Amino acid sequence: MPEKCAVSGKSLQHMDDYSTTSAPQRCGYSVSDPSSKISEADRWATLPERGTSASLQLIAWIAVRLGPAVARLLLYPITVYFLITAGAARRASYEFLKRARGRSVHWRHVFRHLHCFAATILDRLYLLRGEFGRFCVTIQGKDVLKRQMETGKGAILLGSHLGSFEVLRALGVMERSFPLKVLMDTGHNENITRFFDALNPMIAGTVIAPDRPDTLIKVRESLDAGYFVGILGDRVFGADKTTQCQFLGEPATFPVGPVMLAALMHCPVVLFFGLYRGRNRYEIYFEHFAGDISLDREHRAGEIQSWMQRYVARLEYYARFAPYNWFNFYPFWDQSAGDLKVKSLSL
């Protein structure tokens, strides 16, 4: 399962100037403070790993020694295993694909969805080993990054759990296409995190932990030094302030951290989506999102919701464009969680 890569509520606790608790809130445009309710993303993130160090080492040995063709063949029985055993993930896939595709969903579509996720995890191994030449990567919106780099100042790269974040990190760090830091919580999935960090300590060294006292200072220093700071804005965790946005026809809860961080840092925001297109092909899309997000104190909640809805609209566009790249395998739309038992989908 991918690490959490988001603006943690803990890292926002000092953003007193941008607190939304006392701001007037228009009907339908509220920003909620953290509550005792555990989100579905929290439930998913706190589950024990199913991938052991030994299994990871075995897959890596096969991938390196026998090559990607053999390794990709192994993804089929692995995907069948999770299709059978990961019931909650299977149901979440079915619900999402039905909304994104706008038509009926069968087991073969869910299989393709899980297989797409497995393929990006395997590709992550090659990307972290610096084998970028194995992949055919097309980039749309290069000029957006180029113009920002020419200013000498950094920007926030705002993405999601749609597609591969690792292909962006490899492009930025290994290929030196642009200077990159990432705001990422790697506390969960310790086995897989240690495994991938060992493959490439240089990329591991670009991570900014989101729950440290100096997190915001490091983000500020990175932006001032011309770095892009990558964050993902689609998952809600326990400490996050949230807002409601329309996503694929119904309201869903999203964290407001990305907008609050951009407003505090007074920096541009660029959207990115790294989509897996099958075999060894990826498409990376960059879009200008905002030059400077400024929030009016009297209408802060509504403005935050409006900015997040703009982000969610682009997320919806790409989710419909490449639905099998959606890697949030838990109930995403608002509903009572109850005592749902979820199995981790970790390869």
N, C-alpha and C positions, 0 to 999 in steps of 0.2 A: 504494500500500500504506500502511496506517495507520502512524503513527509508533509506536515502542515506547513504551509508557506503563507502566512497572513500577518496582518497587523494585530498582534495580541492585545487584548484589553489591558493586560498588565503594562505593556509598553506605552499605553495611552493615559495612564493614570495621572500623569503630570500635565496633561493638556487642559489645565483649568480654564485658560482663556477661550477654549472651544467647547466648554461643557454645554450640554444641551438640556440639562435637567431643569434649568430655570427659564429657558427660552420659551416664548409663546409658541404654541403649536397649532397649526391649522388642522381642521378635520381631515383625516386621511393622510397626514404628513407628519406623523409622530416619529420620534426617535426614542427607542426604549433602552433603559439602563439594564445592566446585567441582572438576572434574577437567579433564583435557586433552581430553576428548571434546567435540566441537562438537555442540550441539543442532540440531534441525531448524529451530527459530526463528532460531538464529544463521545457519544457511545461507541461510535466506530473507531475513534482514535485511541480509546482506552482498552480495546480488546487485545488479548495476547496474540503475539505473532504466530503464524502457522509455518513460516519458513525458518528452518534451523540453520545454524552456521554451516553444518556439514552439507546440507542440501544445496545451499548457496554456492559453496565451494565446488560441489560436484557439477552443478549447472555451468559455473564459470569454466571449469576444466573442459567440459564438453564444447562450450562455445569457442574457447580459445584453441584447443587442440584439434577439434574435428571441424570447426568452422561454422559459420552462420547457417548454412543450408541444413546441416544435421540438427543444430540447435533449434531452428525454426520448426522442424518436424516434431520435436519433443513438445512444442507448445500445444499441439492438438490434444494429446492425452491429458496434459495439465489442464487445459481449458475444459475438457469433458469432466474431469474430476471436480472442478469448481462449479461447473454447471449443475452437477448432481448434488453436491454437498453444501454449497453456499446459497441456501434458500432465500435469505433476506436480500442478498445482493442480486440474485436472479429476479426477485419480484421488483426491486428498485429499478433494475435495467428495463424490465417490461414496462413499468409505468412511465419511465422517461422516454423510451423509444416510441411508445404510443403517442405521447404528446408531441415529440419532436418530428416524427415522420408523418403524423396526421392520418394514420391508417392502422390496420390491424397488425399485430406483432405475433410472430411465431417463435418457437424455440430456436430455430436456426438464426434468427436475428439476434437473440440474446447470446447465442454461442459466438457470433461474429463480434458482438460488443465485448465480451470477456476476452476473446482472442486478441482483439485490438489492444486492449490494456496489457495483456501478457507480452505482446510483441514490443511495446514501448519499453517495458521493464528490461527485456533482453537487449534491446538497442542501447539502453542506458549503460550497460556494461561496456559495449564497444565505444560509445561516446566518451566515457570516462577514461578509457584506455588511450584516448587520443586518436582513435581510428576514424576520424571524421570523413576520410576519403572513401569509406565504405558506402556513404550515403549520398543520395541525390537530393539536395536541398535547394529549393527555390524560395526567394525572399521577395515579398511585396512590401513596398513602403520604405526602401532603403534611404530614400531622400529625407524621410522624417528624422531618422537617426543622424544622418549626416548634418542636417541643418542644426540640430541640437548640439552635436559635438563641436561644431564651428563656433558656438558661443562660449565654449570653455566651461560651461556649467552643466551640472548633471540634471537628471529628471527621474521621476518615478516611472518604472515600467510596470504597468498594471495588467495582470493576466488572470488566469482561472485554472481550475482543474479540468480544462478542456484541452486535450492533446498533451504534448510532451513539454515539460518545463526544461528537461535536461538538454534538449537540442538547442535551446536558447543559451543555456549556461556554457555548453561546449563551444558554440559559435562565438560568444563573447570572451570567454576566458582562454580556451585552448587555441582558437583561431585568431585571437586578439583583434576581432572585428570592432569591438567597442568595450570600454571599461565597465565592469559589472560587479555589483555586490548584490546579495539577496538577503531579505529579511525572512528568516526561516526558523521554525521550531523543530529541532531534530530529536526531541526527547522521546518520542514514540518510535516503535520499530527499531530498537537499538541494534539488533543483529544485522539487519539489512543496511542501516545507516553506517555502522562500523565497517561493514564489508565494502560498500561503495566509497566511503571516505578513504579507505586503504588503497583503493585503486587509483585515486587521484587526490593526494593531499593538497595540491594547488587549488583545485576547485573547492575542496572542503574549507580552505582558508578564506574563501570569499563570503562566508556566511556571517550575518549579523544576527545574534540571538535576540528574540523579541521581548524577553522578560528580564532584562538586566537594567540596573539603574542608569547605565550610560548608553542605553539603546538609542535614544533620540539624539544624543551627542554624536554617536558614530554615524547615524544616518545623515545628520547635518554636515559633518566633516566629509563624508563620502560625496555628497552632492556638491559641496563647495570645491572638491578636488576634481570634479568633472565626471564622476561615476554615475552610471544608471543604477538605481536601486530597485530590484525586482521584488514584487509582492503579488500574492494571489488574493482576490477579493470576493470569492464566492462561498466560502465556508464560515459558519458561525460556531465559535467556541464559547465556553461558559462565561468568560469575563468580557465578551464583546458587547458594545452598544450596537443596536441593530435598527433596521428600518424595513418596511414592507415595500416590495416592488412586484409589478406584474411580470411574470416569467412564464412563457408558453401557456398563456391563457388563464393562469390563476396566481393569486398572491403567494409569494415566497419570502422568507426572511433572509436578509443579507447584512453583513457587517458594515458599519459606517466608517471603520478605521481607515481605509484607503483615502477617503475624501478628507477626513479630519487631519490625517498626516500631511496630505498635499497642501491643505490650507495653512497648517502650521509652518511648513517649510517654504511656502511661497515659491514653489517650483512647478515646472511643466509636468504634465502627465501624458505618457504615451501608452496606448493599448498594444498588447501583443497576444498572438495566438499561434502556437506551434503545432500544427495539425499533422497527424500521421495519415498517410495516404496509401498505405499498403507496401509490402515488400521492403525496399530500402528508401522509400520516398517520403519526404517531409515538405510541408509548405509553411513558411513563417510569414505572418502578416503583422505589420506595424501600422498603427493609425494614430494620428494626432488626436488627443482627447481634450486637453485643456492647457492654456498657456499659464494661467495663474488662478487658482481657485480661491476666491475671497468670499467669506461668509458674513452676512449681515447679522448682527446680534439679535435684532428684532425678529428676523425671519429665518433663523439658522436651521431649525428642524426641517422646514419646507425646502430650503435650498439644498441641504444634505440629501434629502430624499430625491430631489430632482436630479442631482448629479449621479446618485446611485442608479436611478432609473435609466439614465442615459447609458451608463456602463452595462446594465442588465439588457438593454435593447440590443447592444452590439454582441453581448454574450449569446442572446437568443438567436441572432442572425447566424453566427458561426455554429451554434449548436444544431440548427436546422441544416446548415451546409455540410457539417461533418458530424452527424449524431453519434457515430460509434466511437468518437473521441471523448465522450463525456465520462469522466472517471470519478464521479461521486456515487458510489454504490450503496446508498442508504436512502431512506424516504426523504426527499428533498422538500416537498411542499408541506405547508403547515398542516399538522394533524396531531392528534394525541398519541404520544409514543407508547404509553402504557408500559407493559412489561415485555415489550418486543425483544426477543432474543436474536441477536445478530452475530453472524460469524464473520470474522475478518477475511477480506479477500486480499491476501498478501502472498506474493510470489517470490 
